[in-house]
């Protein structure tokens, strides 16, 4: 009987120890999964994680901030969180994971974005992520719409010409389509006219022309476009001039805006497709 009691006590102790271990393990998991309940704190901690180069943690915090800000229909923090998610997705080599957030943001804030300074960046970056995710047709459609919007009213040439370059590169795979041919012809002729009669002098007012023309030349040569030799002559004149301009102002080409990610300045740029 004493042996039975001893065995019973041992089983009780074992169960108690197992329960304690389970509770401790559960508490640890719960604490690790807890995220801030405000977008302000989430973005602040995301900034800390970004500085520490902890991309998984940065992603979780920016995703959390985006969810909270989206629920509140608050544009500014949603945009900051979106820029963060886009950057982290690219750094992690998985552009596709950011696409649902761009879709959600554009659905929630598309109207307000029409007059926002970030409208071209957001729509361009969405298109670049679509292209890098293998969704070429969607990327081309998005870029065509954004280019058309950017050329209406007063044109910001560095922004517009970056969009032109991206569209030319994205459309390269369907260069033989009638729409692509018409666009290349029209856009190349327009840019040629803007830089006439002295491209070396005019390039300062039309920065970004060289890379845009290079992309138009690439797709134009695939189309056997007769104007590409003239465009190549222009590029030979403007390339060195633009390189000199960039040495004195190295940040212009990235077309960036600095936002606050907690206490740090987070730089969000218009993304460019690789040629």
C-alpha positions in Angstrom: 0.0 0.0 0.0 2.9 2.4 0.8 4.3 1.7 -2.6 1.0 2.5 -4.2 0.8 5.8 -2.3 4.4 6.6 -3.3 3.7 5.9 -7.0 0.6 8.1 -6.8 2.5 11.0 -5.3 5.2 10.6 -8.1 2.4 10.6 -10.8 0.9 13.8 -9.2 4.3 15.5 -9.1 5.0 14.5 -12.7 1.6 15.8 -13.8 2.2 19.1 -11.9 5.6 19.5 -13.5 4.2 18.8 -16.9 1.4 21.3 -16.4 3.8 23.9 -15.3 6.1 23.3 -18.3 3.1 23.5 -20.6 1.9 26.8 -19.1 5.3 28.3 -19.3 5.7 27.2 -22.9 2.3 28.6 -23.7 3.1 31.9 -22.0 6.3 32.2 -24.0 4.5 31.7 -27.3 1.8 34.1 -26.3 4.3 36.8 -25.4 6.3 36.3 -28.7 3.1 36.7 -30.7 1.8 39.8 -29.0 1.8 42.9 -31.2 1.1 46.5 -30.3 -2.5 47.6 -30.4 -1.9 51.0 -32.1 -0.3 51.8 -35.4 1.9 54.4 -33.8 3.7 51.9 -31.6 3.8 49.3 -34.3 5.6 51.7 -36.7 7.9 52.9 -34.0 9.0 49.3 -33.2 9.2 48.6 -36.9 11.7 51.4 -37.2 13.8 49.7 -34.5 13.6 46.3 -36.2 14.5 48.0 -39.5 17.6 49.5 -38.0 18.5 46.1 -36.5 18.0 44.5 -40.0 15.4 42.1 -38.6 13.2 41.9 -41.7 10.8 39.3 -40.4 10.0 41.4 -37.3 9.8 44.6 -39.4 7.3 42.9 -41.7 5.1 41.7 -38.8 5.0 45.1 -37.2 4.3 47.0 -40.5 1.7 44.4 -41.3 0.1 45.0 -37.9 0.3 48.8 -38.4 -1.3 48.5 -41.8 -4.2 46.4 -40.5 -4.9 48.9 -37.7 -4.7 52.0 -39.9 -6.7 50.3 -42.6 -9.5 49.5 -40.2 -9.5 53.2 -39.1 -9.4 54.3 -42.8 -6.4 56.5 -42.0 -4.4 57.2 -45.1 -1.1 58.5 -43.8 -0.1 55.6 -41.5 -1.5 53.1 -44.0 0.8 54.6 -46.7 3.8 54.5 -44.4 3.1 50.9 -43.5 2.6 50.1 -47.2 5.9 51.6 -48.2 7.5 49.5 -45.4 5.9 46.3 -46.6 6.9 46.9 -50.1 10.6 47.5 -49.2 10.7 44.5 -46.9 9.1 42.2 -49.5 11.8 43.3 -52.1 14.6 42.8 -49.6 13.3 39.3 -48.8 13.1 38.5 -52.5 9.4 37.9 -52.5 7.6 40.8 -54.2 4.4 38.8 -54.4 3.7 38.9 -50.7 3.2 42.7 -50.7 0.6 42.7 -53.5 -2.5 42.1 -51.4 -1.6 45.2 -49.3 -1.3 47.4 -52.4 -4.7 46.1 -53.6 -6.3 46.9 -50.2 -4.7 50.3 -50.0 -5.8 51.3 -53.5 -9.3 50.0 -52.9 -9.5 52.0 -49.6 -7.7 55.2 -50.6 -7.8 55.3 -54.4 -9.9 58.4 -54.5 -7.9 60.4 -51.9 -4.7 59.3 -53.6 -5.7 61.1 -56.9 -4.5 64.4 -55.4 -1.8 63.0 -53.1 1.9 63.6 -53.7 2.6 59.9 -53.4 0.1 58.8 -56.1 2.6 58.1 -58.8 5.0 56.3 -56.4 2.3 54.0 -55.1 0.9 53.1 -58.5 4.3 52.7 -60.1 5.6 50.6 -57.2 2.5 48.4 -57.3 3.1 47.9 -61.1 6.8 47.0 -60.5 5.9 44.4 -57.9 3.2 43.0 -60.3 5.9 42.7 -63.0 8.4 41.1 -60.6 5.7 38.6 -59.5 5.2 37.5 -63.1 2.0 39.4 -63.6 3.2 41.3 -66.7 -0.2 42.1 -68.3 -1.4 43.7 -65.1 1.8 45.6 -64.6 1.6 47.0 -68.2 -2.0 48.0 -67.7 -1.2 49.8 -64.4 1.8 51.6 -65.9 -0.2 52.7 -68.9 -2.8 54.2 -66.7 -0.2 55.9 -64.5 1.8 57.3 -67.4 -1.4 58.8 -68.9 -2.2 60.4 -65.6 1.3 61.7 -65.2 1.4 63.4 -68.5 -1.9 65.3 -67.9 -1.5 68.7 -66.5 1.9 70.0 -65.4 4.5 67.3 -66.0 7.1 66.4 -63.4 9.7 65.2 -65.9 11.9 63.0 -63.7 8.8 61.2 -62.4 7.1 60.9 -65.8 10.2 59.7 -67.6 10.8 57.1 -65.0 7.3 55.8 -65.5 8.0 55.8 -69.3 11.1 53.8 -68.8 9.3 51.3 -66.7 6.5 50.9 -69.1 8.9 50.4 -72.0 10.7 47.7 -70.1 7.5 46.0 -68.9 6.0 46.1 -72.4 9.1 44.6 -74.1 7.7 41.1 -74.1 4.7 42.3 -76.2 6.6 44.8 -78.3 5.0 43.6 -81.5 1.5 44.5 -80.4 -0.1 47.4 -82.3 -0.7 49.4 -79.0 3.0 49.0 -78.0 4.2 50.1 -81.4 1.9 53.2 -81.4 3.0 54.1 -77.9 6.7 53.8 -78.6 6.4 55.9 -81.8 4.3 58.6 -80.1 6.4 58.8 -76.9 9.8 58.7 -78.7 8.7 61.5 -81.1 7.4 63.6 -78.2 10.7 63.2 -76.3 12.7 63.9 -79.4 10.8 67.1 -79.8 11.2 68.1 -76.2 15.0 67.8 -76.5 15.3 69.6 -79.8 17.1 71.5 -81.1 20.0 71.1 -78.5 19.7 67.9 -76.4 22.9 68.7 -74.5 21.3 72.0 -73.3 17.7 70.8 -72.9 18.6 67.7 -70.8 18.8 69.7 -67.6 15.1 70.5 -67.8 14.2 67.0 -68.8 16.2 64.8 -66.5 15.6 61.1 -66.9 15.4 61.4 -70.7 18.5 59.3 -71.3 17.3 56.2 -69.5 13.8 56.6 -70.9 15.1 56.9 -74.5 17.4 53.9 -73.9 14.4 51.8 -72.9 12.4 53.1 -75.9 15.4 52.3 -78.2 15.5 48.7 -76.9 11.8 48.0 -77.5 11.9 50.1 -80.7 14.7 48.0 -82.2 12.7 44.9 -81.5 9.9 46.6 -83.5 12.4 47.6 -86.2 11.4 51.2 -85.6 13.0 53.6 -88.1 13.5 56.4 -85.6 15.7 54.5 -83.2 19.0 55.6 -84.9 18.1 59.2 -84.3 17.2 58.5 -80.6 20.5 56.7 -80.2 22.3 59.8 -81.4 20.4 61.9 -78.8 21.4 59.4 -76.1 25.1 59.7 -77.0 24.8 63.4 -76.4 22.8 63.4 -73.2 24.2 60.5 -71.3 27.4 62.3 -70.2 25.4 65.4 -69.4 23.0 63.5 -67.1 25.9 61.7 -65.4 27.5 65.1 -64.6 24.2 66.4 -63.2 23.8 63.3 -61.1 27.3 63.7 -59.6 26.2 67.1 -58.2 22.7 65.9 -57.2 22.9 62.1 -56.6 19.5 61.8 -54.9 17.3 63.2 -57.7 17.1 60.0 -59.8 15.7 57.9 -56.9 12.7 60.2 -56.7 12.2 59.6 -53.0 10.2 60.9 -50.1 11.2 60.6 -46.5 8.6 59.5 -44.0 8.8 58.7 -40.3 9.0 55.1 -39.2 9.0 55.6 -35.5 12.1 57.8 -34.8 13.9 57.1 -38.0 13.5 58.7 -41.4 12.3 56.0 -43.8 13.0 56.6 -47.4 10.4 55.6 -49.9 11.3 55.8 -53.6 9.8 55.3 -57.0 11.1 51.8 -57.9 12.7 51.2 -61.3 12.6 48.0 -63.3 16.0 46.4 -64.1 16.9 46.7 -67.7 
